[in-house]
Amino acid sequence: MKLGMVTYNMAKDWNVSKIIEVCQATGFQGVELRTTHAHGVEVSLGSAERAMIRKQFEDSGIELAGLGSAFEYHSPDPDELRRHIEGTKEYIRLASDVGSPGVKVRPNNLPDGIPVEKTLEQIGRSLRECGEVARDYGIEIRVEVHGRGTSYVPHIQTIMDIADHPNVFVCWNSNRGEEDESGSIKKNFDLVKDRIRLVHINELWSDYPWSELFALLKGIGYQGYTLAEIPGNSDPERVLKYYRALWKALGAA
């Protein structure tokens, strides 16, 4: 497994050069760039700017592990839903241009008054449509286990079954509530283990079963990124070095 970071929130105020510099200094191998943050890697960039971002990462030895969007597909408003689908397609093109292998998206809610099955169907079909464009560009769609009601892993399994697309994967998000009565996450993990292509991790000091997670990931032969999604700090290099040491001690390395 590889260790990287999400620019939400640790690096939200950093430009690309600083992100790369800090990753190099702390042993972090890659980064997922979250939309709306100071690095400015957005669809508004022109072709020359996109090429420059790509070259910065390629020359640095730090991987651009993914782009983190906030696109979601639960809205009962058809115009709002279409905006998110078309926005995802634009982000896929951006990912291709800047050298990112994937785009993170999310479900975010189960709207009140709408049958759960209808919302899950809508999300899954939307992801399939986005997956078709992603396939044309060789990009992965990573569906974050996220949102009110939608973070319930059996719902994610249903969404993925409906999407049923070779370019649509799961981003495991290390949420509380995934444990069963014994404290194990294995039951929920097993529901989506064949589709995991990205992993978000957070506070490694917490009582989430981190050692079990890393053991389960090793058990499926996972060799991708575990991305630290942690708060910012006034001494980021020091904190990130400690984080990497704990990550290794817990058995992720």
C-alpha positions in Angstrom: 0.0 0.0 0.0 1.0 3.6 -0.6 0.5 6.6 1.7 -0.8 9.9 0.4 -2.9 12.8 1.5 -6.2 14.4 0.6 -6.0 18.2 0.4 -9.1 18.4 2.5 -8.2 19.9 5.0 -4.5 19.6 5.7 -3.4 21.2 2.4 -6.4 23.2 1.5 -4.5 26.5 1.4 -1.4 25.2 -0.4 -0.5 25.6 -4.1 0.8 22.6 -6.1 4.4 23.4 -5.5 4.0 23.4 -1.7 1.9 20.2 -1.8 4.7 18.5 -3.7 7.4 20.0 -1.4 5.7 18.8 1.8 5.0 15.3 0.3 8.7 15.0 -0.6 9.8 16.1 2.8 7.5 13.7 4.7 7.6 10.5 2.7 4.0 10.8 1.4 3.9 9.3 -2.1 0.9 11.0 -3.6 -2.1 13.3 -3.3 -5.7 13.6 -4.1 -6.5 17.2 -5.0 -9.8 18.3 -3.6 -11.9 20.8 -5.7 -12.3 24.4 -4.6 -9.0 24.5 -2.7 -6.1 26.9 -3.2 -4.1 24.7 -5.6 -6.7 25.7 -8.2 -6.7 22.5 -10.3 -10.1 23.0 -11.8 -11.9 22.6 -15.1 -11.4 26.3 -15.8 -7.7 25.6 -16.5 -6.6 25.9 -20.1 -4.7 23.3 -22.0 -1.3 24.8 -21.3 -2.0 25.1 -17.5 -3.2 21.5 -17.4 0.0 20.4 -19.1 2.0 22.3 -16.6 0.3 20.7 -13.6 0.9 17.3 -15.2 4.6 18.0 -15.7 5.0 19.3 -12.1 3.9 16.0 -10.7 5.8 13.9 -13.3 9.0 15.7 -12.6 8.6 15.6 -8.8 8.3 11.9 -8.2 5.0 12.6 -6.3 2.0 10.9 -7.8 -1.2 12.7 -8.6 -3.3 9.9 -7.0 -6.7 11.4 -7.9 -9.0 14.4 -8.2 -11.5 14.8 -5.4 -14.8 16.2 -6.7 -18.0 17.0 -4.8 -20.3 15.7 -7.5 -23.3 13.7 -6.3 -26.4 12.1 -7.9 -29.2 11.9 -5.3 -31.2 15.1 -6.1 -34.8 14.6 -7.2 -34.5 17.7 -9.3 -33.6 16.5 -12.9 -31.8 19.8 -13.8 -29.6 19.6 -10.6 -28.9 15.9 -11.3 -27.9 16.6 -14.9 -25.6 19.4 -13.7 -23.7 17.0 -11.5 -23.5 14.3 -14.2 -22.2 16.8 -16.8 -19.8 18.3 -14.3 -18.4 14.8 -13.6 -17.7 14.4 -17.3 -15.8 17.7 -17.4 -13.8 16.6 -14.4 -13.0 13.3 -16.1 -11.5 15.2 -19.0 -9.5 17.4 -16.6 -8.2 14.2 -14.9 -7.0 12.9 -18.2 -5.2 16.1 -19.0 -3.4 16.5 -15.7 -2.4 12.9 -15.4 -4.8 11.8 -12.7 -5.9 8.1 -12.9 -9.3 8.7 -11.2 -12.0 11.1 -10.0 -13.6 10.7 -6.6 -17.4 11.3 -6.5 -19.9 10.6 -3.8 -23.5 9.9 -2.9 -24.4 12.4 -0.2 -28.0 12.0 0.9 -31.2 10.0 0.8 -33.8 12.8 0.2 -36.9 12.8 2.4 -40.1 11.6 0.8 -38.3 9.6 -1.9 -38.2 5.8 -1.7 -34.7 4.7 -0.9 -34.7 2.2 -3.7 -35.5 4.9 -6.3 -32.6 7.1 -5.1 -30.2 4.2 -5.1 -31.3 3.3 -8.6 -30.8 6.9 -9.8 -27.3 7.1 -8.3 -26.3 3.8 -9.8 -27.6 4.7 -13.3 -25.9 8.1 -13.1 -22.6 6.5 -12.2 -23.0 4.1 -15.2 -23.4 7.1 -17.5 -20.3 8.7 -16.1 -18.4 5.5 -16.3 -19.0 5.3 -20.0 -17.2 8.6 -20.5 -14.5 7.6 -18.0 -13.8 4.4 -20.0 -13.2 6.6 -23.1 -10.5 8.4 -21.2 -9.0 5.6 -19.2 -10.1 7.2 -15.9 -11.6 5.5 -12.8 -14.6 6.8 -11.0 -14.1 6.2 -7.3 -17.4 6.3 -5.4 -16.8 7.5 -1.8 -18.7 5.6 0.9 -20.3 8.9 2.1 -23.5 10.8 3.0 -26.6 10.7 5.1 -28.0 7.2 4.7 -25.9 6.5 1.6 -22.8 5.8 3.7 -24.5 2.6 4.8 -22.3 0.0 3.1 -25.1 -2.3 1.9 -26.5 0.8 0.0 -23.1 1.3 -1.6 -23.2 -2.3 -2.6 -26.6 -1.8 -4.2 -25.4 1.3 -6.0 -22.4 -0.5 -7.4 -24.5 -3.4 -8.5 -26.8 -1.0 -10.4 -23.9 0.9 -11.9 -22.3 -2.3 -13.0 -19.5 -0.7 -14.9 -15.8 -1.6 -15.2 -14.6 1.9 -14.6 -16.7 2.6 -11.5 -15.1 1.6 -8.2 -15.4 2.2 -4.4 -13.5 4.6 -2.3 -13.5 3.1 1.2 -13.9 6.1 3.6 -13.2 4.6 7.1 -16.5 5.8 8.6 -17.6 5.1 12.1 -20.5 2.8 12.2 -19.0 0.2 9.8 -18.2 -2.0 12.8 -20.5 -4.9 13.8 -21.3 -5.7 17.4 -17.9 -7.3 17.9 -16.1 -4.2 16.6 -15.1 -5.8 13.3 -15.5 -4.1 9.9 -15.1 -7.4 8.0 -18.8 -7.9 7.2 -19.2 -4.6 5.6 -15.8 -4.6 4.0 -16.6 -8.0 2.3 -19.7 -6.4 0.6 -17.5 -4.2 -1.6 -14.0 -5.6 -1.3 -13.7 -6.6 -4.9 -14.5 -3.0 -6.0 -12.2 -1.0 -3.7 -9.8 1.1 -5.7 -9.1 3.9 -3.2 -9.1 4.3 0.5 -9.5 7.4 2.7 -8.1 7.2 6.2 -8.3 9.8 9.0 -7.2 10.0 12.6 -5.0 6.9 13.2 -5.1 7.5 17.0 -8.9 6.8 17.1 -10.4 3.4 18.0 -11.5 2.7 14.5 -10.1 -0.8 13.7 -7.2 0.4 11.6 -5.0 -2.7 12.0 -8.0 -4.8 10.8 -8.6 -2.5 7.9 -5.0 -2.8 6.7 -5.0 -6.5 7.2 -8.2 -6.8 5.1 -6.7 -4.6 2.4 -3.6 -6.8 2.3 -5.9 -9.8 2.1 -7.3 -8.6 -1.1 -3.9 -7.7 -2.5 -4.6 -4.0 -2.4 -1.6 -2.0 -3.6 -3.2 1.4 -4.0 -3.3 4.5 -1.9 -4.5 5.1 1.6 -5.0 8.8 1.7 -4.8 10.8 4.9 -7.9 13.1 5.3 -6.9 15.0 8.4 -7.1 18.6 9.8 -4.5 21.2 9.1 -1.7 22.1 11.5 0.7 24.9 12.0 3.6 22.4 11.8 2.4 20.2 9.0 5.7 18.5 8.2 6.2 17.3 11.8 2.6 16.1 12.0 2.8 14.2 8.7 6.0 12.5 9.7 4.4 11.3 12.9 1.4 10.2 10.8 3.5 8.2 8.5 5.3 6.5 11.4 2.0 5.5 13.0 0.7 4.3 9.6 3.7 2.0 9.3 3.4 0.8 12.9 -0.2 -0.2 12.3 0.8 -2.5 9.5 -0.1 -0.6 6.4 3.4 -0.5 5.0 
